[in-house]
């Protein structure tokens, strides 16, 4: 396998790749604009807008020629 082929390979995360947050971030610690954007994203998700993660990942793999 060439160096270029290795560079363009992506692996799906495994269960071992799960990240456990050590502590929750309080809303007061976030910038006001970030809080608004998070709230907007949550509302859009509740409305069924957006794309599933798997679909986005497949599109990115095709777009950037990642195997």
N, C-alpha and C positions, 0 to 999 in steps of 0.2 A: 504494500500500500504506500502510495507516495505521500510526501509531506502535505501536499495540497489536499489530498483526500482525507487525511486525518483532521486537518483544520476545519473541514466542512462537515464533519460528523457531529451529530448531537445525540445525547442519550437522555431518555426520559428519566425523571427523578425516581428514586426508589424510596421505599418506606424509611430507609436509613437517612434520607435527605430531608426528612421532616424537621422543621425548625420550631422549637418550643420557645415561645416568648418568655423571657425571664420575669418581665413585669409589664403590666399594661400601661400604655401612655395615656395620661389624662388629657382630656380635651383642652384644658387650660394651657397645656404645654405646647399645643400645636398652633401654628400661624392661623389667623382667622380665615384667610382665603383657602388654606388647605382644609379646614373644617367644612367650609361651604362646598368645596369640591367633593369631599368624601360624602357629605349628605346628598349632593346631587347624584353621585354614582349609586348610592344606595336606593334612592328613589327611582332612578332609571332601571335598576335591577328589579325592583318590585313591579315595575310596569312591563317587564319582559323585554326591555330594550337591550341592545348590546348583542354580543356573540359569545357562545360558550368557549371556554379556554381551549378545549381540544381543537375547535375550528380555527381559532386564531393561530395556534401553534402550527397547524397543518399549512395555513396560508403563508406563514413566515418561512417555513421550511422550503416551500415551493419558490417563494419570492427570492430567497437568498441561497437557493440551491444547496440546502443542507440535507444530508441523508440520515 
